[in-house]
Amino acid sequence: MKTIEVVIIEAGPDYTDQLERFEMEVSKDENQAIVEAMKAVEAMGYAVLPEGQGGCCAYVTVSDGEDYIAITVAPGIK
């Protein structure tokens, strides 16, 4: 397990907006970590937009900073 920041991004028809950031413990496996973060964001009341439904939930590796997980959510739902 490791601690990582999760960034919730609202994805509208012609915009994106960062809504929240929080830290959570996730699996060291990047794909499993994304799934865990998606479930945590859904538990907060958001409608997650996964790949194939207009979203882009991804493990983001930053060369000069801390990695994070980006989770896209539908507008106006919480």
mmCIF file of the N, C-alpha and C atoms, coordinates in Angstrom:
data_MODEL
# 
_entry.id   MODEL 
# 
loop_
_atom_site.group_PDB 
_atom_site.id 
_atom_site.type_symbol 
_atom_site.label_atom_id 
_atom_site.label_alt_id 
_atom_site.label_comp_id 
_atom_site.label_asym_id 
_atom_site.label_entity_id 
_atom_site.label_seq_id 
_atom_site.pdbx_PDB_ins_code 
_atom_site.Cartn_x 
_atom_site.Cartn_y 
_atom_site.Cartn_z 
_atom_site.occupancy 
_atom_site.B_iso_or_equiv 
_atom_site.pdbx_formal_charge 
_atom_site.auth_seq_id 
_atom_site.auth_comp_id 
_atom_site.auth_asym_id 
_atom_site.auth_atom_id 
_atom_site.pdbx_PDB_model_num 
ATOM 1   N N  . MET A 1 1  ? 0.845   -1.184 0.000   1.00 0.00 ? 1  MET A N  1 
ATOM 2   C CA . MET A 1 1  ? 0.000   0.000  0.000   1.00 0.00 ? 1  MET A CA 1 
ATOM 3   C C  . MET A 1 1  ? 0.886   1.243  0.000   1.00 0.00 ? 1  MET A C  1 
ATOM 4   N N  . LYS A 1 2  ? 0.338   2.319  -0.579  1.00 0.00 ? 2  LYS A N  1 
ATOM 5   C CA . LYS A 1 2  ? 1.023   3.604  -0.559  1.00 0.00 ? 2  LYS A CA 1 
ATOM 6   C C  . LYS A 1 2  ? -0.014  4.712  -0.530  1.00 0.00 ? 2  LYS A C  1 
ATOM 7   N N  . THR A 1 3  ? 0.391   5.877  -0.082  1.00 0.00 ? 3  THR A N  1 
ATOM 8   C CA . THR A 1 3  ? -0.496  7.034  -0.032  1.00 0.00 ? 3  THR A CA 1 
ATOM 9   C C  . THR A 1 3  ? -0.264  7.874  -1.276  1.00 0.00 ? 3  THR A C  1 
ATOM 10  N N  . ILE A 1 4  ? -1.371  8.291  -1.904  1.00 0.00 ? 4  ILE A N  1 
ATOM 11  C CA . ILE A 1 4  ? -1.291  9.100  -3.115  1.00 0.00 ? 4  ILE A CA 1 
ATOM 12  C C  . ILE A 1 4  ? -2.425  10.113 -3.116  1.00 0.00 ? 4  ILE A C  1 
ATOM 13  N N  . GLU A 1 5  ? -2.224  11.205 -3.815  1.00 0.00 ? 5  GLU A N  1 
ATOM 14  C CA . GLU A 1 5  ? -3.266  12.216 -3.940  1.00 0.00 ? 5  GLU A CA 1 
ATOM 15  C C  . GLU A 1 5  ? -4.222  11.828 -5.065  1.00 0.00 ? 5  GLU A C  1 
ATOM 16  N N  . VAL A 1 6  ? -5.508  12.024 -4.825  1.00 0.00 ? 6  VAL A N  1 
ATOM 17  C CA . VAL A 1 6  ? -6.546  11.794 -5.837  1.00 0.00 ? 6  VAL A CA 1 
ATOM 18  C C  . VAL A 1 6  ? -7.145  13.149 -6.168  1.00 0.00 ? 6  VAL A C  1 
ATOM 19  N N  . VAL A 1 7  ? -7.228  13.455 -7.464  1.00 0.00 ? 7  VAL A N  1 
ATOM 20  C CA . VAL A 1 7  ? -7.776  14.717 -7.932  1.00 0.00 ? 7  VAL A CA 1 
ATOM 21  C C  . VAL A 1 7  ? -9.087  14.415 -8.659  1.00 0.00 ? 7  VAL A C  1 
ATOM 22  N N  . ILE A 1 8  ? -10.172 15.061 -8.209  1.00 0.00 ? 8  ILE A N  1 
ATOM 23  C CA . ILE A 1 8  ? -11.485 14.879 -8.835  1.00 0.00 ? 8  ILE A CA 1 
ATOM 24  C C  . ILE A 1 8  ? -11.689 16.011 -9.827  1.00 0.00 ? 8  ILE A C  1 
ATOM 25  N N  . ILE A 1 9  ? -11.956 15.630 -11.087 1.00 0.00 ? 9  ILE A N  1 
ATOM 26  C CA . ILE A 1 9  ? -12.097 16.602 -12.170 1.00 0.00 ? 9  ILE A CA 1 
ATOM 27  C C  . ILE A 1 9  ? -13.471 16.455 -12.806 1.00 0.00 ? 9  ILE A C  1 
ATOM 28  N N  . GLU A 1 10 ? -14.250 17.536 -12.771 1.00 0.00 ? 10 GLU A N  1 
ATOM 29  C CA . GLU A 1 10 ? -15.549 17.541 -13.439 1.00 0.00 ? 10 GLU A CA 1 
ATOM 30  C C  . GLU A 1 10 ? -15.314 17.754 -14.930 1.00 0.00 ? 10 GLU A C  1 
ATOM 31  N N  . ALA A 1 11 ? -15.902 16.883 -15.757 1.00 0.00 ? 11 ALA A N  1 
ATOM 32  C CA . ALA A 1 11 ? -15.726 16.960 -17.212 1.00 0.00 ? 11 ALA A CA 1 
ATOM 33  C C  . ALA A 1 11 ? -17.062 17.297 -17.864 1.00 0.00 ? 11 ALA A C  1 
ATOM 34  N N  . GLY A 1 12 ? -17.213 18.543 -18.282 1.00 0.00 ? 12 GLY A N  1 
ATOM 35  C CA . GLY A 1 12 ? -18.422 18.990 -18.957 1.00 0.00 ? 12 GLY A CA 1 
ATOM 36  C C  . GLY A 1 12 ? -18.263 18.880 -20.464 1.00 0.00 ? 12 GLY A C  1 
ATOM 37  N N  . PRO A 1 13 ? -19.280 19.296 -21.204 1.00 0.00 ? 13 PRO A N  1 
ATOM 38  C CA . PRO A 1 13 ? -19.232 19.168 -22.664 1.00 0.00 ? 13 PRO A CA 1 
ATOM 39  C C  . PRO A 1 13 ? -18.107 19.969 -23.322 1.00 0.00 ? 13 PRO A C  1 
ATOM 40  N N  . ASP A 1 14 ? -17.707 21.080 -22.691 1.00 0.00 ? 14 ASP A N  1 
ATOM 41  C CA . ASP A 1 14 ? -16.648 21.902 -23.279 1.00 0.00 ? 14 ASP A CA 1 
ATOM 42  C C  . ASP A 1 14 ? -15.712 22.490 -22.229 1.00 0.00 ? 14 ASP A C  1 
ATOM 43  N N  . TYR A 1 15 ? -15.579 21.801 -21.092 1.00 0.00 ? 15 TYR A N  1 
ATOM 44  C CA . TYR A 1 15 ? -14.707 22.299 -20.037 1.00 0.00 ? 15 TYR A CA 1 
ATOM 45  C C  . TYR A 1 15 ? -14.302 21.169 -19.092 1.00 0.00 ? 15 TYR A C  1 
ATOM 46  N N  . THR A 1 16 ? -13.281 21.430 -18.307 1.00 0.00 ? 16 THR A N  1 
ATOM 47  C CA . THR A 1 16 ? -12.934 20.590 -17.150 1.00 0.00 ? 16 THR A CA 1 
ATOM 48  C C  . THR A 1 16 ? -12.682 21.538 -15.981 1.00 0.00 ? 16 THR A C  1 
ATOM 49  N N  . ASP A 1 17 ? -13.007 21.064 -14.776 1.00 0.00 ? 17 ASP A N  1 
ATOM 50  C CA . ASP A 1 17 ? -12.835 21.888 -13.591 1.00 0.00 ? 17 ASP A CA 1 
ATOM 51  C C  . ASP A 1 17 ? -12.415 20.998 -12.427 1.00 0.00 ? 17 ASP A C  1 
ATOM 52  N N  . GLN A 1 18 ? -11.342 21.356 -11.768 1.00 0.00 ? 18 GLN A N  1 
ATOM 53  C CA . GLN A 1 18 ? -10.904 20.588 -10.599 1.00 0.00 ? 18 GLN A CA 1 
ATOM 54  C C  . GLN A 1 18 ? -11.838 20.896 -9.436  1.00 0.00 ? 18 GLN A C  1 
ATOM 55  N N  . LEU A 1 19 ? -12.427 19.836 -8.847  1.00 0.00 ? 19 LEU A N  1 
ATOM 56  C CA . LEU A 1 19 ? -13.377 20.019 -7.755  1.00 0.00 ? 19 LEU A CA 1 
ATOM 57  C C  . LEU A 1 19 ? -12.760 19.812 -6.381  1.00 0.00 ? 19 LEU A C  1 
ATOM 58  N N  . GLU A 1 20 ? -12.034 18.716 -6.219  1.00 0.00 ? 20 GLU A N  1 
ATOM 59  C CA . GLU A 1 20 ? -11.484 18.360 -4.904  1.00 0.00 ? 20 GLU A CA 1 
ATOM 60  C C  . GLU A 1 20 ? -10.184 17.606 -5.078  1.00 0.00 ? 20 GLU A C  1 
ATOM 61  N N  . ARG A 1 21 ? -9.426  17.579 -3.989  1.00 0.00 ? 21 ARG A N  1 
ATOM 62  C CA . ARG A 1 21 ? -8.203  16.777 -3.890  1.00 0.00 ? 21 ARG A CA 1 
ATOM 63  C C  . ARG A 1 21 ? -8.205  16.141 -2.516  1.00 0.00 ? 21 ARG A C  1 
ATOM 64  N N  . PHE A 1 22 ? -7.761  14.898 -2.445  1.00 0.00 ? 22 PHE A N  1 
ATOM 65  C CA . PHE A 1 22 ? -7.617  14.245 -1.143  1.00 0.00 ? 22 PHE A CA 1 
ATOM 66  C C  . PHE A 1 22 ? -6.578  13.150 -1.270  1.00 0.00 ? 22 PHE A C  1 
ATOM 67  N N  . GLU A 1 23 ? -6.054  12.717 -0.145  1.00 0.00 ? 23 GLU A N  1 
ATOM 68  C CA . GLU A 1 23 ? -5.077  11.636 -0.136  1.00 0.00 ? 23 GLU A CA 1 
ATOM 69  C C  . GLU A 1 23 ? -5.730  10.370 0.361   1.00 0.00 ? 23 GLU A C  1 
ATOM 70  N N  . MET A 1 24 ? -5.283  9.242  -0.177  1.00 0.00 ? 24 MET A N  1 
ATOM 71  C CA . MET A 1 24 ? -5.791  7.951  0.274   1.00 0.00 ? 24 MET A CA 1 
ATOM 72  C C  . MET A 1 24 ? -4.717  6.894  0.090   1.00 0.00 ? 24 MET A C  1 
ATOM 73  N N  . GLU A 1 25 ? -4.861  5.799  0.808   1.00 0.00 ? 25 GLU A N  1 
ATOM 74  C CA . GLU A 1 25 ? -3.967  4.659  0.641   1.00 0.00 ? 25 GLU A CA 1 
ATOM 75  C C  . GLU A 1 25 ? -4.522  3.776  -0.459  1.00 0.00 ? 25 GLU A C  1 
ATOM 76  N N  . VAL A 1 26 ? -3.648  3.391  -1.381  1.00 0.00 ? 26 VAL A N  1 
ATOM 77  C CA . VAL A 1 26 ? -4.031  2.538  -2.499  1.00 0.00 ? 26 VAL A CA 1 
ATOM 78  C C  . VAL A 1 26 ? -2.984  1.444  -2.695  1.00 0.00 ? 26 VAL A C  1 
ATOM 79  N N  . SER A 1 27 ? -3.347  0.484  -3.505  1.00 0.00 ? 27 SER A N  1 
ATOM 80  C CA . SER A 1 27 ? -2.437  -0.589 -3.887  1.00 0.00 ? 27 SER A CA 1 
ATOM 81  C C  . SER A 1 27 ? -1.249  -0.005 -4.653  1.00 0.00 ? 27 SER A C  1 
ATOM 82  N N  . LYS A 1 28 ? -0.121  -0.682 -4.610  1.00 0.00 ? 28 LYS A N  1 
ATOM 83  C CA . LYS A 1 28 ? 1.044   -0.244 -5.380  1.00 0.00 ? 28 LYS A CA 1 
ATOM 84  C C  . LYS A 1 28 ? 0.864   -0.496 -6.876  1.00 0.00 ? 28 LYS A C  1 
ATOM 85  N N  . ASP A 1 29 ? -0.028  -1.411 -7.234  1.00 0.00 ? 29 ASP A N  1 
ATOM 86  C CA . ASP A 1 29 ? -0.335  -1.675 -8.643  1.00 0.00 ? 29 ASP A CA 1 
ATOM 87  C C  . ASP A 1 29 ? -1.151  -0.491 -9.178  1.00 0.00 ? 29 ASP A C  1 
ATOM 88  N N  . GLU A 1 30 ? -0.643  0.178  -10.222 1.00 0.00 ? 30 GLU A N  1 
ATOM 89  C CA . GLU A 1 30 ? -1.287  1.388  -10.723 1.00 0.00 ? 30 GLU A CA 1 
ATOM 90  C C  . GLU A 1 30 ? -2.720  1.154  -11.191 1.00 0.00 ? 30 GLU A C  1 
ATOM 91  N N  . ASN A 1 31 ? -2.971  0.065  -11.918 1.00 0.00 ? 31 ASN A N  1 
ATOM 92  C CA . ASN A 1 31 ? -4.325  -0.203 -12.406 1.00 0.00 ? 31 ASN A CA 1 
ATOM 93  C C  . ASN A 1 31 ? -5.289  -0.443 -11.250 1.00 0.00 ? 31 ASN A C  1 
ATOM 94  N N  . GLN A 1 32 ? -4.855  -1.182 -10.249 1.00 0.00 ? 32 GLN A N  1 
ATOM 95  C CA . GLN A 1 32 ? -5.695  -1.431 -9.084  1.00 0.00 ? 32 GLN A CA 1 
ATOM 96  C C  . GLN A 1 32 ? -5.904  -0.141 -8.297  1.00 0.00 ? 32 GLN A C  1 
ATOM 97  N N  . ALA A 1 33 ? -4.888  0.693  -8.232  1.00 0.00 ? 33 ALA A N  1 
ATOM 98  C CA . ALA A 1 33 ? -4.999  1.970  -7.523  1.00 0.00 ? 33 ALA A CA 1 
ATOM 99  C C  . ALA A 1 33 ? -6.066  2.858  -8.167  1.00 0.00 ? 33 ALA A C  1 
ATOM 100 N N  . ILE A 1 34 ? -6.142  2.864  -9.492  1.00 0.00 ? 34 ILE A N  1 
ATOM 101 C CA . ILE A 1 34 ? -7.161  3.649  -10.196 1.00 0.00 ? 34 ILE A CA 1 
ATOM 102 C C  . ILE A 1 34 ? -8.549  3.144  -9.825  1.00 0.00 ? 34 ILE A C  1 
ATOM 103 N N  . VAL A 1 35 ? -8.737  1.836  -9.835  1.00 0.00 ? 35 VAL A N  1 
ATOM 104 C CA . VAL A 1 35 ? -10.030 1.244  -9.470  1.00 0.00 ? 35 VAL A CA 1 
ATOM 105 C C  . VAL A 1 35 ? -10.409 1.625  -8.042  1.00 0.00 ? 35 VAL A C  1 
ATOM 106 N N  . GLU A 1 36 ? -9.461  1.545  -7.129  1.00 0.00 ? 36 GLU A N  1 
ATOM 107 C CA . GLU A 1 36 ? -9.722  1.899  -5.732  1.00 0.00 ? 36 GLU A CA 1 
ATOM 108 C C  . GLU A 1 36 ? -10.101 3.380  -5.606  1.00 0.00 ? 36 GLU A C  1 
ATOM 109 N N  . ALA A 1 37 ? -9.410  4.246  -6.331  1.00 0.00 ? 37 ALA A N  1 
ATOM 110 C CA . ALA A 1 37 ? -9.719  5.681  -6.289  1.00 0.00 ? 37 ALA A CA 1 
ATOM 111 C C  . ALA A 1 37 ? -11.098 5.953  -6.882  1.00 0.00 ? 37 ALA A C  1 
ATOM 112 N N  . MET A 1 38 ? -11.447 5.273  -7.975  1.00 0.00 ? 38 MET A N  1 
ATOM 113 C CA . MET A 1 38 ? -12.780 5.444  -8.572  1.00 0.00 ? 38 MET A CA 1 
ATOM 114 C C  . MET A 1 38 ? -13.873 5.074  -7.564  1.00 0.00 ? 38 MET A C  1 
ATOM 115 N N  . LYS A 1 39 ? -13.686 3.975  -6.859  1.00 0.00 ? 39 LYS A N  1 
ATOM 116 C CA . LYS A 1 39 ? -14.674 3.537  -5.859  1.00 0.00 ? 39 LYS A CA 1 
ATOM 117 C C  . LYS A 1 39 ? -14.783 4.555  -4.726  1.00 0.00 ? 39 LYS A C  1 
ATOM 118 N N  . ALA A 1 40 ? -13.659 5.121  -4.298  1.00 0.00 ? 40 ALA A N  1 
ATOM 119 C CA . ALA A 1 40 ? -13.678 6.117  -3.226  1.00 0.00 ? 40 ALA A CA 1 
ATOM 120 C C  . ALA A 1 40 ? -14.423 7.378  -3.659  1.00 0.00 ? 40 ALA A C  1 
ATOM 121 N N  . VAL A 1 41 ? -14.209 7.798  -4.900  1.00 0.00 ? 41 VAL A N  1 
ATOM 122 C CA . VAL A 1 41 ? -14.881 8.992  -5.415  1.00 0.00 ? 41 VAL A CA 1 
ATOM 123 C C  . VAL A 1 41 ? -16.386 8.724  -5.568  1.00 0.00 ? 41 VAL A C  1 
ATOM 124 N N  . GLU A 1 42 ? -16.754 7.546  -6.033  1.00 0.00 ? 42 GLU A N  1 
ATOM 125 C CA . GLU A 1 42 ? -18.173 7.188  -6.108  1.00 0.00 ? 42 GLU A CA 1 
ATOM 126 C C  . GLU A 1 42 ? -18.809 7.188  -4.721  1.00 0.00 ? 42 GLU A C  1 
ATOM 127 N N  . ALA A 1 43 ? -18.090 6.706  -3.722  1.00 0.00 ? 43 ALA A N  1 
ATOM 128 C CA . ALA A 1 43 ? -18.606 6.675  -2.350  1.00 0.00 ? 43 ALA A CA 1 
ATOM 129 C C  . ALA A 1 43 ? -18.828 8.089  -1.801  1.00 0.00 ? 43 ALA A C  1 
ATOM 130 N N  . MET A 1 44 ? -18.156 9.073  -2.381  1.00 0.00 ? 44 MET A N  1 
ATOM 131 C CA . MET A 1 44 ? -18.340 10.467 -1.975  1.00 0.00 ? 44 MET A CA 1 
ATOM 132 C C  . MET A 1 44 ? -19.579 11.078 -2.620  1.00 0.00 ? 44 MET A C  1 
ATOM 133 N N  . GLY A 1 45 ? -20.242 10.332 -3.521  1.00 0.00 ? 45 GLY A N  1 
ATOM 134 C CA . GLY A 1 45 ? -21.464 10.812 -4.146  1.00 0.00 ? 45 GLY A CA 1 
ATOM 135 C C  . GLY A 1 45 ? -21.322 11.307 -5.574  1.00 0.00 ? 45 GLY A C  1 
ATOM 136 N N  . TYR A 1 46 ? -20.138 11.190 -6.132  1.00 0.00 ? 46 TYR A N  1 
ATOM 137 C CA . TYR A 1 46 ? -19.923 11.626 -7.516  1.00 0.00 ? 46 TYR A CA 1 
ATOM 138 C C  . TYR A 1 46 ? -20.272 10.510 -8.496  1.00 0.00 ? 46 TYR A C  1 
ATOM 139 N N  . ALA A 1 47 ? -20.633 10.901 -9.718  1.00 0.00 ? 47 ALA A N  1 
ATOM 140 C CA . ALA A 1 47 ? -20.855 9.958  -10.811 1.00 0.00 ? 47 ALA A CA 1 
ATOM 141 C C  . ALA A 1 47 ? -19.568 9.916  -11.639 1.00 0.00 ? 47 ALA A C  1 
ATOM 142 N N  . VAL A 1 48 ? -18.775 8.881  -11.445 1.00 0.00 ? 48 VAL A N  1 
ATOM 143 C CA . VAL A 1 48 ? -17.488 8.757  -12.131 1.00 0.00 ? 48 VAL A CA 1 
ATOM 144 C C  . VAL A 1 48 ? -17.712 8.495  -13.619 1.00 0.00 ? 48 VAL A C  1 
ATOM 145 N N  . LEU A 1 49 ? -16.930 9.180  -14.439 1.00 0.00 ? 49 LEU A N  1 
ATOM 146 C CA . LEU A 1 49 ? -16.955 8.972  -15.894 1.00 0.00 ? 49 LEU A CA 1 
ATOM 147 C C  . LEU A 1 49 ? -15.719 8.165  -16.280 1.00 0.00 ? 49 LEU A C  1 
ATOM 148 N N  . PRO A 1 50 ? -15.876 6.860  -16.478 1.00 0.00 ? 50 PRO A N  1 
ATOM 149 C CA . PRO A 1 50 ? -14.714 6.045  -16.849 1.00 0.00 ? 50 PRO A CA 1 
ATOM 150 C C  . PRO A 1 50 ? -14.373 6.174  -18.339 1.00 0.00 ? 50 PRO A C  1 
ATOM 151 N N  . GLU A 1 51 ? -13.253 5.579  -18.703 1.00 0.00 ? 51 GLU A N  1 
ATOM 152 C CA . GLU A 1 51 ? -12.856 5.503  -20.107 1.00 0.00 ? 51 GLU A CA 1 
ATOM 153 C C  . GLU A 1 51 ? -14.025 4.936  -20.909 1.00 0.00 ? 51 GLU A C  1 
ATOM 154 N N  . GLY A 1 52 ? -14.245 5.420  -22.102 1.00 0.00 ? 52 GLY A N  1 
ATOM 155 C CA . GLY A 1 52 ? -15.315 4.914  -22.945 1.00 0.00 ? 52 GLY A CA 1 
ATOM 156 C C  . GLY A 1 52 ? -16.659 5.585  -22.694 1.00 0.00 ? 52 GLY A C  1 
ATOM 157 N N  . GLN A 1 53 ? -16.750 6.370  -21.629 1.00 0.00 ? 53 GLN A N  1 
ATOM 158 C CA . GLN A 1 53 ? -17.983 7.101  -21.333 1.00 0.00 ? 53 GLN A CA 1 
ATOM 159 C C  . GLN A 1 53 ? -17.705 8.598  -21.217 1.00 0.00 ? 53 GLN A C  1 
ATOM 160 N N  . GLY A 1 54 ? -16.638 9.033  -21.867 1.00 0.00 ? 54 GLY A N  1 
ATOM 161 C CA . GLY A 1 54 ? -16.303 10.448 -21.869 1.00 0.00 ? 54 GLY A CA 1 
ATOM 162 C C  . GLY A 1 54 ? -15.319 10.868 -20.801 1.00 0.00 ? 54 GLY A C  1 
ATOM 163 N N  . GLY A 1 55 ? -14.864 9.928  -19.989 1.00 0.00 ? 55 GLY A N  1 
ATOM 164 C CA . GLY A 1 55 ? -13.943 10.267 -18.917 1.00 0.00 ? 55 GLY A CA 1 
ATOM 165 C C  . GLY A 1 55 ? -12.533 9.782  -19.187 1.00 0.00 ? 55 GLY A C  1 
ATOM 166 N N  . CYS A 1 56 ? -11.666 10.134 -18.271 1.00 0.00 ? 56 CYS A N  1 
ATOM 167 C CA . CYS A 1 56 ? -10.280 9.694  -18.347 1.00 0.00 ? 56 CYS A CA 1 
ATOM 168 C C  . CYS A 1 56 ? -9.756  9.569  -16.920 1.00 0.00 ? 56 CYS A C  1 
ATOM 169 N N  . CYS A 1 57 ? -9.882  8.396  -16.352 1.00 0.00 ? 57 CYS A N  1 
ATOM 170 C CA . CYS A 1 57 ? -9.387  8.131  -15.006 1.00 0.00 ? 57 CYS A CA 1 
ATOM 171 C C  . CYS A 1 57 ? -8.007  7.509  -15.165 1.00 0.00 ? 57 CYS A C  1 
ATOM 172 N N  . ALA A 1 58 ? -6.991  8.166  -14.608 1.00 0.00 ? 58 ALA A N  1 
ATOM 173 C CA . ALA A 1 58 ? -5.626  7.741  -14.906 1.00 0.00 ? 58 ALA A CA 1 
ATOM 174 C C  . ALA A 1 58 ? -4.676  7.985  -13.742 1.00 0.00 ? 58 ALA A C  1 
ATOM 175 N N  . TYR A 1 59 ? -3.646  7.158  -13.698 1.00 0.00 ? 59 TYR A N  1 
ATOM 176 C CA . TYR A 1 59 ? -2.515  7.343  -12.802 1.00 0.00 ? 59 TYR A CA 1 
ATOM 177 C C  . TYR A 1 59 ? -1.570  8.283  -13.527 1.00 0.00 ? 59 TYR A C  1 
ATOM 178 N N  . VAL A 1 60 ? -1.273  9.424  -12.930 1.00 0.00 ? 60 VAL A N  1 
ATOM 179 C CA . VAL A 1 60 ? -0.461  10.444 -13.591 1.00 0.00 ? 60 VAL A CA 1 
ATOM 180 C C  . VAL A 1 60 ? 0.919   10.476 -12.934 1.00 0.00 ? 60 VAL A C  1 
ATOM 181 N N  . THR A 1 61 ? 1.932   10.224 -13.749 1.00 0.00 ? 61 THR A N  1 
ATOM 182 C CA . THR A 1 61 ? 3.304   10.266 -13.274 1.00 0.00 ? 61 THR A CA 1 
ATOM 183 C C  . THR A 1 61 ? 3.888   11.637 -13.608 1.00 0.00 ? 61 THR A C  1 
ATOM 184 N N  . VAL A 1 62 ? 4.406   12.291 -12.593 1.00 0.00 ? 62 VAL A N  1 
ATOM 185 C CA . VAL A 1 62 ? 4.941   13.636 -12.736 1.00 0.00 ? 62 VAL A CA 1 
ATOM 186 C C  . VAL A 1 62 ? 6.459   13.565 -12.589 1.00 0.00 ? 62 VAL A C  1 
ATOM 187 N N  . SER A 1 63 ? 7.184   14.110 -13.557 1.00 0.00 ? 63 SER A N  1 
ATOM 188 C CA . SER A 1 63 ? 8.637   14.006 -13.528 1.00 0.00 ? 63 SER A CA 1 
ATOM 189 C C  . SER A 1 63 ? 9.276   14.870 -12.449 1.00 0.00 ? 63 SER A C  1 
ATOM 190 N N  . ASP A 1 64 ? 8.670   15.985 -12.109 1.00 0.00 ? 64 ASP A N  1 
ATOM 191 C CA . ASP A 1 64 ? 9.273   16.889 -11.133 1.00 0.00 ? 64 ASP A CA 1 
ATOM 192 C C  . ASP A 1 64 ? 8.294   17.171 -9.991  1.00 0.00 ? 64 ASP A C  1 
ATOM 193 N N  . GLY A 1 65 ? 7.662   16.122 -9.495  1.00 0.00 ? 65 GLY A N  1 
ATOM 194 C CA . GLY A 1 65 ? 6.688   16.307 -8.422  1.00 0.00 ? 65 GLY A CA 1 
ATOM 195 C C  . GLY A 1 65 ? 6.144   14.968 -7.962  1.00 0.00 ? 65 GLY A C  1 
ATOM 196 N N  . GLU A 1 66 ? 4.999   15.003 -7.335  1.00 0.00 ? 66 GLU A N  1 
ATOM 197 C CA . GLU A 1 66 ? 4.368   13.803 -6.803  1.00 0.00 ? 66 GLU A CA 1 
ATOM 198 C C  . GLU A 1 66 ? 3.347   13.244 -7.791  1.00 0.00 ? 66 GLU A C  1 
ATOM 199 N N  . ASP A 1 67 ? 3.354   11.923 -7.968  1.00 0.00 ? 67 ASP A N  1 
ATOM 200 C CA . ASP A 1 67 ? 2.346   11.273 -8.794  1.00 0.00 ? 67 ASP A CA 1 
ATOM 201 C C  . ASP A 1 67 ? 0.976   11.453 -8.156  1.00 0.00 ? 67 ASP A C  1 
ATOM 202 N N  . TYR A 1 68 ? -0.076  11.365 -8.983  1.00 0.00 ? 68 TYR A N  1 
ATOM 203 C CA . TYR A 1 68 ? -1.431  11.459 -8.473  1.00 0.00 ? 68 TYR A CA 1 
ATOM 204 C C  . TYR A 1 68 ? -2.358  10.642 -9.355  1.00 0.00 ? 68 TYR A C  1 
ATOM 205 N N  . ILE A 1 69 ? -3.594  10.456 -8.903  1.00 0.00 ? 69 ILE A N  1 
ATOM 206 C CA . ILE A 1 69 ? -4.604  9.766  -9.695  1.00 0.00 ? 69 ILE A CA 1 
ATOM 207 C C  . ILE A 1 69 ? -5.675  10.791 -10.034 1.00 0.00 ? 69 ILE A C  1 
ATOM 208 N N  . ALA A 1 70 ? -5.983  10.930 -11.328 1.00 0.00 ? 70 ALA A N  1 
ATOM 209 C CA . ALA A 1 70 ? -7.037  11.839 -11.791 1.00 0.00 ? 70 ALA A CA 1 
ATOM 210 C C  . ALA A 1 70 ? -8.298  11.015 -12.041 1.00 0.00 ? 70 ALA A C  1 
ATOM 211 N N  . ILE A 1 71 ? -9.416  11.471 -11.464 1.00 0.00 ? 71 ILE A N  1 
ATOM 212 C CA . ILE A 1 71 ? -10.703 10.806 -11.644 1.00 0.00 ? 71 ILE A CA 1 
ATOM 213 C C  . ILE A 1 71 ? -11.679 11.833 -12.204 1.00 0.00 ? 71 ILE A C  1 
ATOM 214 N N  . THR A 1 72 ? -12.256 11.541 -13.368 1.00 0.00 ? 72 THR A N  1 
ATOM 215 C CA . THR A 1 72 ? -13.234 12.440 -13.969 1.00 0.00 ? 72 THR A CA 1 
ATOM 216 C C  . THR A 1 72 ? -14.635 12.068 -13.523 1.00 0.00 ? 72 THR A C  1 
ATOM 217 N N  . VAL A 1 73 ? -15.449 13.114 -13.304 1.00 0.00 ? 73 VAL A N  1 
ATOM 218 C CA . VAL A 1 73 ? -16.825 12.909 -12.864 1.00 0.00 ? 73 VAL A CA 1 
ATOM 219 C C  . VAL A 1 73 ? -17.775 13.733 -13.729 1.00 0.00 ? 73 VAL A C  1 
ATOM 220 N N  . ALA A 1 74 ? -19.039 13.322 -13.736 1.00 0.00 ? 74 ALA A N  1 
ATOM 221 C CA . ALA A 1 74 ? -20.075 14.024 -14.493 1.00 0.00 ? 74 ALA A CA 1 
ATOM 222 C C  . ALA A 1 74 ? -20.392 15.354 -13.826 1.00 0.00 ? 74 ALA A C  1 
ATOM 223 N N  . PRO A 1 75 ? -20.773 16.350 -14.628 1.00 0.00 ? 75 PRO A N  1 
ATOM 224 C CA . PRO A 1 75 ? -21.100 17.659 -14.056 1.00 0.00 ? 75 PRO A CA 1 
ATOM 225 C C  . PRO A 1 75 ? -22.367 17.653 -13.213 1.00 0.00 ? 75 PRO A C  1 
ATOM 226 N N  . GLY A 1 76 ? -22.334 18.448 -12.149 1.00 0.00 ? 76 GLY A N  1 
ATOM 227 C CA . GLY A 1 76 ? -23.511 18.710 -11.348 1.00 0.00 ? 76 GLY A CA 1 
ATOM 228 C C  . GLY A 1 76 ? -24.092 17.547 -10.568 1.00 0.00 ? 76 GLY A C  1 
ATOM 229 N N  . ILE A 1 77 ? -23.345 16.469 -10.411 1.00 0.00 ? 77 ILE A N  1 
ATOM 230 C CA . ILE A 1 77 ? -23.875 15.318 -9.689  1.00 0.00 ? 77 ILE A CA 1 
ATOM 231 C C  . ILE A 1 77 ? -23.063 15.109 -8.421  1.00 0.00 ? 77 ILE A C  1 
ATOM 232 N N  . LYS A 1 78 ? -23.689 15.369 -7.313  1.00 0.00 ? 78 LYS A N  1 
ATOM 233 C CA . LYS A 1 78 ? -23.118 15.039 -6.002  1.00 0.00 ? 78 LYS A CA 1 
ATOM 234 C C  . LYS A 1 78 ? -24.169 15.285 -4.974  1.00 0.00 ? 78 LYS A C  1 
# 
